[in-house]
Amino acid sequence: MTKVNLLRLKFANILSFKDEQEIFFTAESKYTNTPTNYIRNEKAIGKDMITPVTAFYGANASGKSNIIKVLSKALSELLVRSDKKEDDVSYKPFLLDNTSKTAPSSIEIDFCVEDIRYIFNCSYTNKSIYSESLTSIQNEDKVKLFNRKDTEINFYNKDIISKYDIQYANDSISKRKDSLLIDILDTRGVVEVKKAYKGLRNVAKEITTNLIFNFVFELDNIAEALYENSDLRHKIVEFIKYADLGITDIKIEEDKNPEIAKLSRKNKAYNIQFEHKGINHEKYLLPIIDESYGTSQYFRYLTLFTPAFLNGGIFVIDEFDENLHPMMLAKLVEMFNNPNINIAGAQLIFTTHNTSILKSNILKRDEIWFVEKNEEGCSEIYPLTEFKAIREGFNYEKGYLEGRFGAIPYLGDIKELEAILNAKE
């Protein structure tokens, strides 16, 4: 499996974000006394380090979910636009401004594929690519691969890309202005571009897959993975025991009913049962459908996260705290921040309203970001590290709930609602 990590995301004029926003997934080690939780990749990023966790806080309708959509929907649809008709290409600019709603959107993603760092930049509408560039970095050697402005390729690295590839690309772009150059050169088999494009597609694919929660739809895949991989099943069992859910084992059997098998995507169906210790220490098996939604949610996350702890992965989840007890949420976050568990350096990026994990022993200062809307309805993103007056041991949760960092709802005085309800016409 190709290991991919996110380093930085910059974007503008997408959804509720009018002005340029920049999010760093790299660490600011001066703000923590436990740098061991960070992810390292010296060949790609030198002495810099990557945060394994990034949490976004903000009021409802502040734009938190739109960050997830930028990383998932906007990025993934940008990369597959050549497969669609021009009129079907996704383009979601900021709509509360007459200038913005016809201006290009822009996105820049800074990421690692194995030990090479890539920076991909693109500005676009549904009809056209306005600019596009790709740069690679390894061992501090920066190599620009190409740069494009509108339909003109004004630079390409002749040591990597042949003039015949560029001639083909020019011809393709002249016929369709919304074609991505990185996509065209990937189909031409340009090795360095192909590696970057594959990594970028992997990022978008993983994010889109992990964003969608449909437990019934995923159940067959989860069951099959645990049925075929006893080592993975054993690890999941141990993690579930640690969560004190009363579960002592997981039993998975192939369903022999051909009618049920036909309903599954692979013509194979499985039964998942959880073993519980009951009266007189007898063991009882309960089907997964009889477990609480929180237990099912926790089980689902464990089956997604555990392979990534060993092989790497990126998880971007909206409302991560949904149906999870605060202590279970904290344990999942702590797993990512523990390098002895998160061996391969997987990343967890999520939005939440749960303030109980706003503690320095769970989330590091450079892992916390806030989102709020300004007076013009534009979403803005900023990190906790912007607040310089915070000392070691500061209670992040108390400070946030007191409004010291912004990004909380203003609900007004409830007596105003009493007056409205009791007013006479």
C-alpha positions as CSV (number, residue, x, y, z in Angstrom):
1,M,0.0,0.0,0.0
2,T,1.3,3.5,-0.9
3,K,1.8,5.6,2.1
4,V,0.3,9.1,1.8
5,N,0.3,12.0,4.3
6,L,-1.3,15.5,4.1
7,L,1.0,18.5,5.0
8,R,-1.0,21.6,4.1
9,L,-4.2,22.6,2.4
10,K,-4.8,26.1,0.9
11,F,-8.1,27.1,-0.9
12,A,-10.3,30.0,-1.7
13,N,-13.7,30.8,-3.1
14,I,-15.2,27.3,-2.4
15,L,-18.5,26.9,-0.6
16,S,-18.7,29.2,2.5
17,F,-15.0,30.2,2.1
18,K,-14.6,33.4,0.1
19,D,-11.1,34.5,1.1
20,E,-8.0,32.3,1.0
21,Q,-7.7,29.8,3.9
22,E,-4.6,27.8,4.8
23,I,-4.5,24.7,7.1
24,F,-1.3,23.2,8.3
25,F,-1.1,19.5,9.2
26,T,2.5,19.9,10.3
27,A,3.6,20.3,13.9
28,E,4.7,23.4,15.8
29,S,7.0,21.6,18.3
30,K,7.6,24.7,20.4
31,Y,4.1,24.4,21.7
32,T,4.4,20.9,23.1
33,N,6.7,18.9,25.4
34,T,5.7,15.6,23.9
35,P,7.1,15.7,20.3
36,T,7.2,11.9,20.1
37,N,3.6,11.7,18.9
38,Y,4.5,13.4,15.6
39,I,4.9,11.7,12.3
40,R,8.4,12.0,10.7
41,N,9.5,11.7,7.0
42,E,13.0,13.2,6.8
43,K,13.5,12.6,3.1
44,A,10.3,14.4,2.2
45,I,10.1,17.2,4.8
46,G,13.4,17.3,6.6
47,K,13.1,18.2,10.3
48,D,9.4,19.2,10.0
49,M,6.9,16.8,11.5
50,I,3.3,15.9,10.8
51,T,0.5,16.0,13.3
52,P,-1.4,12.7,13.5
53,V,-4.6,14.4,14.6
54,T,-6.3,17.6,13.5
55,A,-9.6,18.6,15.2
56,F,-11.9,21.5,14.0
57,Y,-14.3,23.2,16.4
58,G,-17.0,25.8,15.6
59,A,-20.7,26.6,15.9
60,N,-23.3,25.0,13.7
61,A,-23.2,26.5,10.2
62,S,-19.8,27.9,10.8
63,G,-18.3,26.0,7.9
64,K,-16.7,23.0,9.6
65,S,-18.4,20.5,7.3
66,N,-17.3,22.5,4.3
67,I,-13.7,21.9,5.2
68,I,-14.5,18.2,4.9
69,K,-16.2,18.8,1.6
70,V,-13.2,20.8,0.2
71,L,-11.0,17.8,1.0
72,S,-13.4,15.2,-0.3
73,K,-16.0,16.4,-2.8
74,A,-14.1,19.4,-4.3
75,L,-10.8,17.6,-4.6
76,S,-12.2,14.3,-5.9
77,E,-14.5,15.9,-8.4
78,L,-11.7,18.2,-9.7
79,L,-9.5,15.1,-10.3
80,V,-12.2,13.2,-12.3
81,R,-13.5,16.1,-14.4
82,S,-12.1,14.7,-17.6
83,D,-14.6,11.8,-17.1
84,K,-17.5,14.2,-17.2
85,K,-19.2,16.5,-19.6
86,E,-18.3,20.2,-19.1
87,D,-21.8,21.0,-17.8
88,D,-21.6,18.3,-15.2
89,V,-18.3,19.4,-13.7
90,S,-18.5,20.5,-10.0
91,Y,-17.8,24.1,-9.2
92,K,-19.1,25.5,-5.9
93,P,-17.9,29.1,-5.4
94,F,-18.9,31.5,-2.6
95,L,-22.4,32.7,-3.5
96,L,-22.9,35.6,-1.1
97,D,-20.9,38.0,-3.3
98,N,-21.6,39.0,-6.9
99,T,-17.9,38.9,-7.8
100,S,-17.0,35.6,-6.2
101,K,-19.9,33.6,-7.6
102,T,-18.4,33.8,-11.1
103,A,-14.7,33.9,-10.1
104,P,-12.4,30.8,-10.1
105,S,-12.1,28.5,-7.1
106,S,-8.5,27.6,-6.1
107,I,-7.0,24.7,-4.2
108,E,-3.4,23.9,-3.3
109,I,-2.6,20.6,-1.7
110,D,0.8,19.8,-0.2
111,F,1.3,16.1,0.5
112,C,3.8,13.2,0.7
113,V,3.8,10.0,-1.3
114,E,6.2,7.7,0.4
115,D,9.4,9.8,0.7
116,I,8.6,12.4,-1.9
117,R,6.7,15.6,-1.2
118,Y,4.4,17.1,-3.9
119,I,2.7,20.5,-4.2
120,F,-0.3,20.6,-6.6
121,N,-2.0,23.9,-7.3
122,C,-5.0,24.6,-9.4
123,S,-7.6,27.4,-10.0
124,Y,-10.7,26.6,-12.0
125,T,-14.4,27.1,-12.9
126,N,-16.7,24.5,-14.3
127,K,-15.7,25.6,-17.8
128,S,-11.9,26.1,-17.6
129,I,-8.6,25.5,-15.8
130,Y,-7.1,29.0,-15.1
131,S,-3.8,27.8,-13.7
132,E,-2.1,24.6,-12.7
133,S,1.3,23.6,-11.4
134,L,3.1,20.6,-9.9
135,T,6.3,20.6,-7.9
136,S,8.2,17.7,-6.2
137,I,10.6,17.9,-3.3
138,Q,13.0,15.3,-1.9
139,N,16.0,15.8,0.4
140,E,15.5,19.5,0.0
141,D,15.8,19.3,-3.8
142,K,12.9,21.2,-5.3
143,V,11.9,20.3,-8.8
144,K,9.2,22.1,-10.8
145,L,7.5,19.6,-13.1
146,F,5.1,21.9,-15.0
147,N,3.3,25.2,-14.9
148,R,0.2,26.2,-16.9
149,K,-1.7,29.4,-17.4
150,D,-5.1,29.0,-19.1
151,T,-4.5,26.9,-22.2
152,E,-0.8,27.7,-22.4
153,I,1.8,25.4,-20.9
154,N,4.4,28.0,-20.1
155,F,6.9,25.7,-18.4
156,Y,7.7,21.9,-18.3
157,N,10.7,20.1,-17.1
158,K,12.4,18.7,-20.2
159,D,14.3,16.2,-18.2
160,I,11.1,14.5,-17.1
161,I,8.4,15.4,-19.7
162,S,9.0,14.9,-23.4
163,K,8.1,17.5,-26.1
164,Y,5.8,14.8,-27.6
165,D,3.9,14.5,-24.3
166,I,3.5,18.3,-24.3
167,Q,2.3,18.4,-27.9
168,Y,-0.3,15.8,-27.0
169,A,-1.3,17.8,-23.9
170,N,-1.6,21.1,-25.9
171,D,-3.8,19.4,-28.4
172,S,-6.0,18.0,-25.6
173,I,-6.3,21.3,-23.8
174,S,-7.2,23.2,-27.0
175,K,-10.2,20.9,-27.4
176,R,-11.3,21.1,-23.8
177,K,-10.1,23.9,-21.6
178,D,-11.2,22.3,-18.4
179,S,-8.8,19.3,-18.8
180,L,-6.2,18.9,-16.1
181,L,-2.6,18.7,-17.3
182,I,-1.7,16.3,-14.5
183,D,-4.4,14.0,-15.7
184,I,-3.3,14.2,-19.3
185,L,0.4,13.5,-18.4
186,D,-0.7,10.6,-16.2
187,T,-2.4,8.9,-19.1
188,R,0.8,9.5,-21.2
189,G,2.7,7.5,-18.6
190,V,5.1,10.3,-17.4
191,V,6.5,8.5,-14.4
192,E,7.0,11.4,-11.9
193,V,3.7,12.9,-12.8
194,K,2.0,9.5,-12.6
195,K,3.3,8.9,-9.1
196,A,2.0,12.3,-7.9
197,Y,-1.3,11.9,-9.6
198,K,-1.8,8.4,-8.1
199,G,-1.0,9.8,-4.6
200,L,-3.4,12.6,-5.1
201,R,-6.2,10.2,-6.3
202,N,-5.4,8.0,-3.3
203,V,-5.9,10.9,-0.9
204,A,-9.2,11.8,-2.5
205,K,-10.4,8.2,-2.7
206,E,-9.5,7.4,0.9
207,I,-11.1,10.6,2.2
208,T,-14.3,10.1,0.2
209,T,-14.5,6.4,1.3
210,N,-14.0,7.3,5.0
211,L,-16.4,10.3,4.9
212,I,-19.4,8.2,4.1
213,F,-20.9,6.2,7.0
214,N,-23.3,3.5,5.9
215,F,-22.8,0.7,8.3
216,V,-25.1,-1.8,6.6
217,F,-23.5,-1.2,3.3
218,E,-20.0,-1.6,4.7
219,L,-20.8,-4.6,6.9
220,D,-19.9,-7.2,4.3
221,N,-16.5,-5.7,3.6
222,I,-15.8,-5.5,7.4
223,A,-16.9,-9.0,8.0
224,E,-14.9,-10.4,5.0
225,A,-11.8,-8.6,6.2
226,L,-12.0,-10.0,9.7
227,Y,-13.1,-13.5,8.4
228,E,-10.0,-13.7,6.2
229,N,-7.5,-12.0,8.5
230,S,-7.5,-13.7,11.9
231,D,-4.6,-11.4,13.1
232,L,-6.6,-8.3,12.4
233,R,-9.7,-9.8,14.1
234,H,-7.6,-10.6,17.2
235,K,-6.3,-7.0,17.3
236,I,-9.9,-5.6,17.0
237,V,-11.0,-7.9,19.8
238,E,-8.3,-6.7,22.1
239,F,-9.1,-3.0,21.4
240,I,-12.8,-3.7,22.1
241,K,-12.0,-5.4,25.4
242,Y,-9.9,-2.3,26.3
243,A,-13.0,-0.2,25.8
244,D,-14.9,-2.1,28.4
245,L,-18.0,-2.8,26.3
246,G,-18.6,-6.2,27.9
247,I,-17.5,-7.9,24.7
248,T,-15.0,-10.8,25.0
249,D,-14.8,-12.0,21.4
250,I,-16.0,-11.6,17.9
251,K,-17.3,-14.6,15.9
252,I,-17.7,-14.4,12.1
253,E,-19.2,-17.1,10.0
254,E,-20.0,-17.3,6.3
255,D,-23.8,-17.4,5.8
256,K,-24.7,-20.5,3.8
257,N,-28.1,-19.2,2.8
258,P,-27.8,-18.7,-1.0
259,E,-30.7,-16.2,-1.0
260,I,-28.9,-13.9,1.5
261,A,-25.6,-14.3,-0.4
262,K,-27.3,-13.1,-3.5
263,L,-28.1,-9.8,-1.8
264,S,-24.4,-9.0,-1.1
265,R,-22.1,-7.4,-3.6
266,K,-19.7,-10.4,-3.8
267,N,-22.2,-13.1,-3.5
268,K,-20.9,-13.9,-0.1
269,A,-22.5,-13.0,3.2
270,Y,-21.3,-13.2,6.7
271,N,-22.8,-13.2,10.2
272,I,-21.0,-11.1,12.8
273,Q,-21.7,-12.0,16.5
274,F,-20.3,-10.5,19.6
275,E,-19.5,-12.8,22.6
276,H,-20.6,-11.5,26.0
277,K,-20.1,-12.9,29.4
278,G,-23.5,-13.4,31.1
279,I,-25.1,-14.9,34.2
280,N,-22.8,-17.5,36.0
281,H,-20.0,-16.4,33.6
282,E,-21.7,-18.2,30.7
283,K,-20.8,-16.9,27.2
284,Y,-23.6,-15.7,25.0
285,L,-23.5,-14.6,21.3
286,L,-25.4,-11.6,20.2
287,P,-25.8,-10.5,16.6
288,I,-24.4,-7.1,15.7
289,I,-27.9,-5.7,15.1
290,D,-28.6,-6.2,18.9
291,E,-25.6,-4.0,19.9
292,S,-26.0,-0.3,20.6
293,Y,-25.4,2.1,17.8
294,G,-22.4,3.5,19.7
295,T,-20.8,0.0,20.0
296,S,-21.4,-0.6,16.3
297,Q,-19.8,2.8,15.5
298,Y,-16.8,2.1,17.7
299,F,-16.4,-1.3,16.1
300,R,-16.6,0.2,12.6
301,Y,-13.9,2.8,13.4
302,L,-11.6,0.1,14.9
303,T,-11.9,-2.0,11.7
304,L,-11.0,1.1,9.6
305,F,-8.2,2.4,11.8
306,T,-6.3,-0.7,12.8
307,P,-5.0,-1.6,9.4
308,A,-4.0,2.1,8.9
309,F,-2.0,2.0,12.1
310,L,0.1,-0.7,10.4
311,N,0.1,0.5,6.8
312,G,-0.8,4.2,6.9
313,G,-4.0,6.1,5.9
314,I,-5.9,9.3,6.0
315,F,-9.3,9.6,7.7
316,V,-11.4,12.7,7.4
317,I,-14.6,12.5,9.4
318,D,-17.4,15.0,9.9
319,E,-19.0,14.9,13.4
320,F,-16.6,12.3,14.7
321,D,-18.2,12.3,18.1
322,E,-21.6,11.2,16.8
323,N,-23.0,8.3,19.0
324,L,-19.6,7.9,20.8
325,H,-19.2,8.3,24.5
326,P,-16.6,11.1,25.2
327,M,-14.2,8.5,26.8
328,M,-14.4,6.3,23.7
329,L,-13.8,9.4,21.5
330,A,-10.8,10.3,23.6
331,K,-9.4,6.8,23.3
332,L,-9.6,6.8,19.5
333,V,-7.8,10.1,19.4
334,E,-5.2,8.9,21.8
335,M,-4.5,5.8,19.6
336,F,-3.5,8.1,16.7
337,N,-1.3,10.2,19.0
338,N,0.5,7.0,20.3
339,P,3.4,6.1,18.0
340,N,3.5,2.6,19.5
341,I,0.0,2.0,18.2
342,N,0.0,4.3,15.2
343,I,3.1,2.7,13.8
344,A,2.8,3.7,10.2
345,G,1.8,7.4,10.9
346,A,-1.9,7.4,9.9
347,Q,-3.7,10.7,10.1
348,L,-7.1,11.6,11.6
349,I,-8.8,14.8,10.6
350,F,-12.2,15.5,12.0
351,T,-14.9,18.0,13.1
352,T,-16.6,17.8,16.5
353,H,-18.7,19.7,19.0
354,N,-17.3,17.5,21.9
355,T,-15.3,19.8,24.2
356,S,-14.3,17.1,26.7
357,I,-11.3,16.2,24.5
358,L,-10.0,19.8,24.6
359,K,-7.3,18.8,27.0
360,S,-3.6,19.0,26.6
361,N,-3.1,15.3,27.4
362,I,-5.5,14.3,24.5
363,L,-5.1,17.0,21.9
364,K,-1.9,19.0,21.4
365,R,-2.1,22.7,20.9
366,D,-1.1,22.5,17.3
367,E,-3.8,19.9,16.6
368,I,-6.7,22.2,17.5
369,W,-8.3,24.6,14.9
370,F,-11.4,26.8,15.0
371,V,-13.9,27.8,12.3
372,E,-16.3,30.7,12.5
373,K,-18.2,33.0,10.1
374,N,-17.5,36.7,10.0
375,E,-20.1,39.5,9.6
376,E,-20.3,39.0,5.8
377,G,-21.1,35.3,6.1
378,C,-17.6,34.1,5.1
379,S,-16.1,31.2,7.0
380,E,-12.6,31.7,8.4
381,I,-10.2,29.1,9.8
382,Y,-7.6,29.7,12.5
383,P,-5.4,27.6,14.8
384,L,-5.3,27.6,18.6
385,T,-1.5,28.4,18.3
386,E,-2.5,32.0,17.2
387,F,-3.3,32.6,20.9
388,K,0.1,33.4,22.4
389,A,-1.0,34.0,26.0
390,I,-1.7,30.3,26.7
391,R,0.6,28.8,29.3
392,E,1.4,25.1,29.9
393,G,-1.5,23.4,31.8
394,F,-4.1,25.9,30.4
395,N,-7.6,24.5,30.4
396,Y,-8.5,24.5,26.6
397,E,-12.0,23.4,27.2
398,K,-12.8,26.1,29.8
399,G,-11.2,28.8,27.6
400,Y,-13.2,27.7,24.6
401,L,-16.5,27.6,26.4
402,E,-15.8,31.0,27.9
403,G,-15.5,32.3,24.3
404,R,-11.8,33.2,24.5
405,F,-11.1,31.6,21.2
406,G,-14.3,32.5,19.4
407,A,-16.0,29.9,17.2
408,I,-18.9,29.4,19.5
409,P,-22.6,30.2,18.9
410,Y,-24.2,33.4,20.2
411,L,-27.7,32.4,21.2
412,G,-28.9,35.6,22.9
413,D,-31.0,36.0,26.0
414,I,-33.8,33.4,26.3
415,K,-36.1,36.2,27.7
416,E,-36.1,37.6,24.2
417,L,-37.8,34.4,23.0
418,E,-40.3,34.7,25.9
419,A,-41.2,38.2,24.8
420,I,-41.7,37.1,21.2
421,L,-43.9,34.1,22.2
422,N,-46.1,36.2,24.5
423,A,-46.4,39.3,22.3
424,K,-49.9,40.3,21.4
425,E,-50.8,41.3,17.8
